[in-house]
Amino acid sequence: MKYSASKENYLKAIFHLQQEQGLVTTNALAAALRTRPASVTDMLKKLKEQKLLIYERYKGFKLNNEGRKAAVQVIRKHRLWEYFLVKKLQFGWEEVHEIAEELEHISSRALIDRLDAFLGHPATDPHGDPIPDSQGRLLVRRQVALADWPVNKAMQVSGIASQTTEMLEVLQHNHIRLGTRLEIKKKFPFDDSLEVKVRNRPPVTLSARVAKNVWVTDDEPPAERR
């Protein structure tokens, strides 16, 4: 079924929030979408009428199976377009989010399936987020925040939690991107910052905020989709 761009934005936002906190509240969704709670309430009524939501009185709401399927397809389109923009059109990874926000509302399933095939069925987008396959299955990865990784143990960057332009600019400046091999040389208890060695480069200092938003893993292959 085809949904409006506004409904797709709501479905995607609810999906991300329920991944973090289970049931979603009206205020949390309003904050995520930067809109008024009253507007959220109106849209939730429409989504409920279309049987896309499960609502628990006084607790919150979440997507049902149909709602999840619709949300995942929007996410699939967004992340495939980001991959295309970076890998084929040479955009920087900090430039593509807003463009993909527009492209994700193209409704042609055939176009997206051909785009996926053209790109070689990538498993993750340029920021390390898993790209759902045509069946809506997401890749499950074992990864932890850089801040929680032990000292003197090699790892590689597998994803970025905060994908703001400012965050990505910091990483770019320090020559850190997906797949970059890193090793923590020292942790500073005063402010939880880290001295990090990037292969073939002098050590750099990363703030605690950056370290908490960089996902890393060892060299094990990713797990299966679900």
C-alpha positions as CSV (number, residue, x, y, z in Angstrom):
1,M,0.0,0.0,0.0
2,K,1.2,3.5,-0.8
3,Y,1.4,6.0,2.1
4,S,1.9,9.8,2.1
5,A,5.3,11.2,2.8
6,S,4.0,12.5,6.1
7,K,2.8,9.1,7.2
8,E,6.0,7.4,6.1
9,N,8.0,9.9,8.2
10,Y,5.8,9.0,11.2
11,L,6.2,5.3,10.6
12,K,10.0,5.6,10.3
13,A,10.2,7.7,13.5
14,I,8.1,5.3,15.5
15,F,10.2,2.4,14.3
16,H,13.4,4.0,15.5
17,L,12.0,5.0,18.8
18,Q,10.5,1.6,19.6
19,Q,13.8,0.0,18.8
20,E,15.2,2.1,21.7
21,Q,12.4,2.2,24.2
22,G,9.7,-0.4,23.4
23,L,6.4,1.5,23.7
24,V,6.5,5.1,22.3
25,T,4.9,8.1,23.9
26,T,3.2,11.0,22.1
27,N,5.7,13.5,23.6
28,A,8.7,11.4,22.5
29,L,7.4,11.2,19.0
30,A,6.6,14.9,18.9
31,A,10.2,15.7,20.0
32,A,11.7,13.3,17.4
33,L,9.7,14.9,14.6
34,R,9.9,18.4,16.0
35,T,6.2,19.0,15.9
36,R,3.3,19.6,18.4
37,P,1.8,16.7,20.4
38,A,-1.6,17.6,19.1
39,S,-0.4,17.0,15.5
40,V,1.1,13.7,16.6
41,T,-2.3,12.7,18.1
42,D,-4.1,13.5,14.9
43,M,-1.7,11.4,12.8
44,L,-1.8,8.5,15.3
45,K,-5.5,8.3,14.9
46,K,-5.1,7.9,11.1
47,L,-2.4,5.3,11.5
48,K,-4.6,3.4,13.9
49,E,-7.5,3.5,11.5
50,Q,-5.2,2.0,8.9
51,K,-4.4,-0.8,11.4
52,L,-0.7,0.0,11.5
53,L,-0.4,0.6,15.3
54,I,-0.9,-1.2,18.6
55,Y,-2.0,1.2,21.4
56,E,-1.8,0.4,25.1
57,R,-3.9,2.9,27.1
58,Y,-1.8,5.1,29.4
59,K,1.4,3.4,28.3
60,G,2.1,4.2,24.7
61,F,2.0,2.7,21.2
62,K,4.1,0.7,18.7
63,L,3.9,-0.5,15.2
64,N,2.2,-3.8,14.5
65,N,3.5,-6.2,11.9
66,E,2.0,-4.3,9.0
67,G,3.3,-1.0,10.3
68,R,6.7,-2.4,10.8
69,K,6.8,-3.7,7.2
70,A,5.9,-0.3,5.9
71,A,8.5,1.5,8.1
72,V,11.3,-0.9,7.1
73,Q,10.6,-0.3,3.4
74,V,11.0,3.4,3.9
75,I,14.3,2.8,5.8
76,R,15.4,0.4,3.0
77,K,14.8,3.2,0.4
78,H,16.6,5.8,2.5
79,R,19.7,3.8,3.1
80,L,20.0,2.5,-0.5
81,W,19.8,6.1,-1.8
82,E,22.5,7.1,0.7
83,Y,24.7,4.3,-0.5
84,F,24.0,5.3,-4.2
85,L,24.8,9.0,-3.5
86,V,28.1,8.2,-1.8
87,K,29.4,5.3,-3.8
88,K,28.2,6.3,-7.3
89,L,27.8,10.1,-7.2
90,Q,30.7,10.8,-4.8
91,F,28.8,12.8,-2.2
92,G,30.4,13.0,1.2
93,W,28.8,10.9,3.9
94,E,27.8,14.1,5.7
95,E,25.9,15.4,2.7
96,V,23.5,12.7,1.9
97,H,20.9,12.4,4.7
98,E,18.7,15.3,3.6
99,I,18.8,14.3,0.0
100,A,17.8,10.7,0.9
101,E,15.0,12.1,3.1
102,E,13.4,13.3,-0.2
103,L,14.2,10.3,-2.3
104,E,12.9,7.8,0.3
105,H,9.3,8.7,-0.6
106,I,9.5,7.4,-4.2
107,S,7.0,4.6,-4.2
108,S,8.1,2.4,-7.1
109,R,9.1,-1.0,-5.6
110,A,10.5,-2.0,-8.9
111,L,12.9,1.0,-9.0
112,I,14.2,0.2,-5.5
113,D,14.7,-3.5,-6.3
114,R,16.7,-2.5,-9.4
115,L,18.7,0.1,-7.5
116,D,19.5,-2.6,-4.9
117,A,20.7,-5.0,-7.6
118,F,22.6,-2.3,-9.4
119,L,24.5,-1.5,-6.2
120,G,25.3,-5.2,-5.6
121,H,22.9,-5.7,-2.7
122,P,24.9,-3.7,-0.1
123,A,24.5,-4.9,3.5
124,T,25.0,-1.4,5.1
125,D,24.7,2.2,4.2
126,P,27.7,4.7,4.3
127,H,27.2,5.3,8.0
128,G,27.2,1.6,8.9
129,D,23.4,1.2,9.4
130,P,22.0,-2.1,8.1
131,I,20.0,-2.0,4.8
132,P,16.9,-4.1,5.0
133,D,16.7,-6.6,2.2
134,S,13.6,-7.0,-0.1
135,Q,11.9,-9.1,2.5
136,G,12.4,-6.5,5.2
137,R,15.1,-8.4,7.1
138,L,17.8,-6.4,8.9
139,L,21.4,-7.4,9.5
140,V,22.2,-8.1,13.1
141,R,25.7,-7.0,14.0
142,R,27.7,-7.5,17.2
143,Q,29.1,-4.0,17.9
144,V,29.9,-1.8,20.9
145,A,30.6,1.9,21.4
146,L,34.2,3.0,21.0
147,A,34.0,4.4,24.6
148,D,33.5,0.8,25.9
149,W,36.2,-0.9,23.9
150,P,39.3,-2.0,25.9
151,V,42.7,-0.4,25.6
152,N,45.3,-1.8,23.2
153,K,42.9,-4.1,21.4
154,A,42.5,-3.6,17.6
155,M,39.1,-2.9,16.2
156,Q,37.4,-1.3,13.2
157,V,34.7,1.3,12.8
158,S,31.4,-0.4,12.0
159,G,28.8,2.4,12.4
160,I,28.0,5.9,13.5
161,A,25.2,6.4,16.0
162,S,24.9,10.2,15.7
163,Q,25.0,11.2,12.0
164,T,24.8,14.9,12.3
165,T,26.9,16.9,9.9
166,E,29.0,18.2,12.8
167,M,29.8,14.7,14.1
168,L,30.7,13.4,10.7
169,E,32.9,16.4,10.1
170,V,34.9,15.6,13.3
171,L,35.4,12.0,12.1
172,Q,36.4,13.1,8.6
173,H,38.9,15.6,10.1
174,N,40.5,12.7,12.0
175,H,40.6,10.4,9.0
176,I,38.0,8.1,10.6
177,R,35.4,6.4,8.5
178,L,33.7,3.0,8.1
179,G,36.2,0.2,8.1
180,T,39.0,2.4,9.6
181,R,41.3,0.3,11.9
182,L,41.7,1.8,15.4
183,E,43.4,1.1,18.7
184,I,42.8,2.9,22.0
185,K,46.1,3.8,23.5
186,K,44.9,5.6,26.6
187,K,41.7,6.5,28.4
188,F,41.5,9.8,30.4
189,P,39.3,9.5,33.5
190,F,39.1,13.3,33.9
191,D,36.7,13.7,31.0
192,D,36.5,10.2,29.5
193,S,38.3,11.3,26.4
194,L,40.4,8.8,24.4
195,E,43.8,8.8,22.8
196,V,43.2,6.7,19.6
197,K,45.8,5.5,17.1
198,V,44.6,5.4,13.5
199,R,46.7,3.1,11.3
200,N,49.7,4.9,9.8
201,R,48.8,8.2,11.5
202,P,49.8,10.0,14.7
203,P,47.5,9.4,17.7
204,V,44.4,11.7,18.0
205,T,42.3,12.6,21.0
206,L,38.5,12.0,20.8
207,S,36.0,13.4,23.2
208,A,33.7,11.2,25.3
209,R,30.8,12.4,23.2
210,V,32.4,11.2,20.0
211,A,33.6,8.0,21.5
212,K,30.0,7.1,22.6
213,N,28.7,7.7,19.1
214,V,31.2,5.6,17.1
215,W,30.3,1.8,16.9
216,V,33.2,-0.6,16.5
217,T,33.7,-4.3,16.1
218,D,36.4,-6.9,15.7
219,D,37.1,-8.7,12.4
220,E,34.3,-11.2,12.8
221,P,31.8,-11.3,9.9
222,P,28.3,-9.8,10.6
223,A,25.6,-12.1,11.7
224,E,22.5,-13.1,9.8
225,R,19.5,-10.9,8.9
226,R,16.3,-11.1,10.8
